[in-house]
């Protein structure tokens, strides 16, 4: 068995590597995009980009499953991206999935194949996190200003709305409507009629009404459009002489009339658009017209930045120790009045225990981060109720909007928090990776040792782990001085045995200690 001594100093892990070249993969509901950039100080300069039309949203069946044809299109695109990214170190590439992967019931199975094709992990982010990344990309592509901007990004399956100033978003929303889904729903027969357009625009307006108070024209000074739909609309307006590069209400009126005159989705390309963009323009136009009407927008300028640039700048922040996830953890701890001294004590000991138990020499920094976040947030459920607080904590962490976190990261933190106390049976089926069990052990034991919520002279101890066996060596005389901890450790041994693990603490073998009466 691998073993290591647990010291009482906080091991921060290795400093994240810096990368001269980074890459972002945006797995949108309409198209997949790859952006490669060169890092120079605090700026990213584009080196290369690829775009593949995949239309995942079009492949969603009535029961919300991605069909085989859409999966094959996606996998082929990712294989091509993977070839371009060959040789990139893991920390230099970030791949992010959006709405279609959020809603698809078979997303988990598809992602296993997708990650194999790409060669890198793929995160799926919540709608508000997608909005944050979009704003980050847009704000870095526009001249700085202290005025508030409203950024709108009409994607294939969702539309994001953001109000922000400078590089900071202040309001974030994501609505379940996109150019692919609306074109399929309202123009699925291939015809563009007045009735269909009226229905599509009305549906968009009804959806937008839910955010009208926060995003109406009085809340911002400038409207900005991001990504393909907005650019296609602006290009058509300019090409027909109805505007000078921006989207205006008058230009939309004229474009609507032209779309109705064309009358068929397959003939939209004759207006001067690429065929793949023309195929989804009617739905995207209806959403744009609906938001202009509902939010009283008169003019919208275009931005070159989008989500893929936002992903790159978010990576740059992490590399420069400005990780939005750490900021979110601090904000959550403050919001839920977490006892920071207790959280730090638990974090220090949990990290050291994990290093000893992990036994791989160079402990995975990503797992360290997850453990640290869990240690700092494991008690936030106390603001709801003391009884079963770990369940309240896990529910909040699994369902709240947490800027910077992917859904997978949130679920991982929530799992550790749920497992940090109480029965292990409740999480046995939820743990899908053997690498998680040392994390669970480390956090449970750290919480157990600091149960008194005060500094405890925890001795230097030996920890070892292999397969389903754990061993913790503690001085017998120390255990005699802390009988409550010793009793709790005996109960912990039984708890692990109950799910098929062997936790051995040799110093307890010859001690006559009753079971801990307060273990839940």
C-alpha positions, -999 to +999 in steps of 0.1 A: +000+000+000+011+035-008+015+057+023+026+091+033+029+112+064+003+140+069+019+173+078+002+202+093+010+227+066-013+237+037-001+221+005-012+244-023-003+220-051+018+230-081+013+265-096-008+261-127+013+260-158+014+290-181+008+284-218+018+305-247-009+291-269-044+282-257-075+269-274-113+270-268-139+246-282-175+259-282-200+231-287-230+252-297-264+239-306-260+250-342-223+248-349-190+238-332-162+263-332-125+260-323-105+291-315-067+291-310-050+321-295-015+333-285-012+346-250+008+378-246+006+393-211-031+399-205-042+397-241-050+369-265-043+372-302-061+349-326-040+324-344-065+300-360-102+292-360-124+264-373-162+261-377-183+230-383-221+231-388-234+203-366-269+213-356-272+193-324-305+211-317-320+198-350-311+163-339-330+165-306-359+141-308-393+147-292-382+129-261-350+151-259-324+127-271-297+135-297-303+113-327-276+092-343-272+114-373-265+145-352-241+125-330-222+114-361-219+149-374-207+161-340-181+133-336-167+139-371-163+176-363-146+168-330-122+144-346-111+172-370-107+196-341-088+169-322-063+167-351-057+204-349-052+202-311-029+173-312+001+180-290-016+207-268-011+201-231-044+194-212-044+228-194-042+247-226-076+235-240-110+240-227-141+226-244-176+238-234-210+224-243-242+245-243-280+242-245-285+210-265-261+192-242-278+207-212-312+193-222-304+160-239-312+129-219-284+110-235-258+137-232-237+117-207-233+088-230-226+110-260-200+130-241-179+099-234-176+094-272-172+131-278-143+134-254-126+104-270-130+120-304-117+154-293-090+141-270-099+165-242-125+168-214-158+185-223-177+206-197-214+214-200-223+248-185-255+262-172-273+290-192-261+318-169-225+306-171-228+305-209-240+341-207-211+351-185-186+336-209-203+353-239-201+387-221-164+381-213-157+375-250-178+404-262-164+429-237-128+422-247-137+428-284-152+463-278-138+496-268-139+500-230-167+521-215-183+527-181-217+527-198-239+497-194-243+474-224-269+448-231-254+419-250-276+394-268-265+361-283-290+341-303-277+306-304-291+274-319-311+263-289-310+292-264-306+330-263-285+347-237-291+382-224-264+401-203-262+436-189-227+447-178-202+474-176-166+471-186-156+435-182-181+428-154-216+413-161-243+425-137-274+406-150-274+373-167-303+354-183-307+324-207-340+317-224-348+284-241-353+297-276-328+295-305-325+299-343-325+262-349-353+252-326-376+281-337-370+275-374-379+238-369-409+247-348-425+275-368-410+270-403-406+232-403-426+228-435-401+250-453-425+279-459-421+314-446-456+328-442-471+358-424-489+335-400-458+315-391-437+346-387-464+362-365-465+330-343-427+328-340-423+365-331-452+363-306-437+332-289-404+350-286-420+381-271-439+359-246-406+343-236-388+377-233-416+391-212-402+371-183-371+393-182-386+425-196-384+445-164-347+439-159-336+442-196-358+469-210-341+499-227-340+520-196-316+496-180-287+500-205-271+525-229-261+503-258-273+470-273-248+446-287-253+415-308-230+385-307-225+355-329-239+342-362-276+351-362-270+388-353-242+391-378-263+374-406-291+398-400-268+429-399-251+417-431-284+413-449-296+447-438-263+463-450-262+444-482-297+456-492-289+492-483-312+493-453-285+502-428-248+508-423-238+477-404-260+479-373-293+462-368-322+487-366-360+484-361-365+499-396-340+474-411-358+445-394-391+456-409-377+456-444-359+423-438-391+407-426-409+418-458-381+404-479-382+370-461-419+368-466-414+377-503-388+349-506-414+326-490-393+295-486-365+285-462-345+269-490-345+301-509-332+324-481-297+318-494-306+337-526-306+368-504-269+366-500-263+342-471-243+310-469-267+280-471-260+267-436-268+301-420-298+307-443-314+275-432-319+288-396-323+325-403-362+326-401-362+314-365-333+336-355-350+366-372-382+360-353-363+361-320-344+392-329-376+410-340-393+399-308-366+412-285-365+445-304-402+450-299-404+437-263-373+455-249-378+487-270-344+483-288-339+509-315-304+499-327-280+471-320-243+471-329-222+440-337-193+426-317-166+403-330-162+386-297-183+356-286-183+327-262-152+311-276-132+342-269-148+344-235-136+308-228-101+319-237-101+349-214-116+329-186-087+304-191-063+333-190-077+344-157-072+310-142-036+308-154-030+342-138-047+332-105-079+351-111-102+320-112-138+330-112-147+298-094-126+308-064-144+342-064-178+323-065-168+301-035-159+332-015-192+349-023-212+318-014-193+314+019-201+350+027-237+348+016-244+317+037-223+329+067-199+301+066-175+298+096-143+306+076-119+295+104-135+261+106-136+258+068-099+266+066-090+241+093-110+214+075-094+223+041-058+221+054-063+187+070-084+173+041-057+184+016-029+168+036-049+136+041-058+134+004-021+138-006-012+109+017-041+087+006-038+095-031-004+079-033+004+090-068+033+114-060+020+143-080-016+146-067-041+158-094-044+196-089-080+195-103-090+171-075-073+193-050-094+222-061-126+203-059-117+191-024-109+227-013-142+241-027-161+213-009-142+220+024-151+257+022-187+252+014-197+220+032-215+238+060-234+264+040-266+243+046-265+253+083-283+285+072-313+263+062-313+238+092-288+220+114-306+186+109-294+171+077-275+203+068-251+183+045-281+175+024-292+211+022-256+221+013-254+195-014-288+206-029-278+242-030-244+235-046-259+212-072-287+236-083-275+271-077-261+294-104-223+293-097-203+316-120-172+299-134-184+264-126-194+238-152-223+215-143-199+186-138-178+206-114-209+217-094-221+181-092-186+169-081-185+194-052-221+186-042-213+149-041-183+154-017-204+177+005-232+152+006-208+124+015-189+144+042-211+131+070-239+107+077-243+073+060-221+064+030-249+042+016-266+073+002-237+081-020-224+047-030-243+047-063-234+083-070-197+078-069-187+067-104-149+072-102-126+053-078-106+085-075-134+101-055-132+077-026-099+092-012-115+126-015-145+114+005-123+098+031-101+129+034-131+153+039-150+130+063-119+125+085-110+162+085-145+171+096-144+144+122-111+156+137-123+192+139-158+183+152-152+206+182-149+236+158-117+247+175-080+241+169-070+205+177-035+193+181-038+166+154-007+145+155+015+137+125-001+105+112+005+079+085-022+073+058-023+047+031-047+036+004-049+009-022-081-003-040-108-006-014-085-005+017-076+025+038-052+026+067-048+055+092-021+053+118-026+074+150-007+074+183-026+054+209-019+079+236-033+107+215-065+087+210-068+081+247-067+119+253-095+123+227-121+096+235-149+112+215-128+113+184-117+077+190-154+066+193-163+085+161-134+068+143-147+034+154-181+043+140-164+054+108-148+021+104-182+004+105-196+029+081-170+021+055-173-016+061-210-013+053-202-003+017-175-028+011-144-008+022-118-017+048-108+012+070-080+002+094-069+022+124-046-002+143-043+019+175-080+014+180-079-024+180-069-027+217-090+002+230-123-004+247-144+024+232-181+026+228-198+038+196-201+075+191-237+083+201-240+114+180-229+101+145-258+106+121 
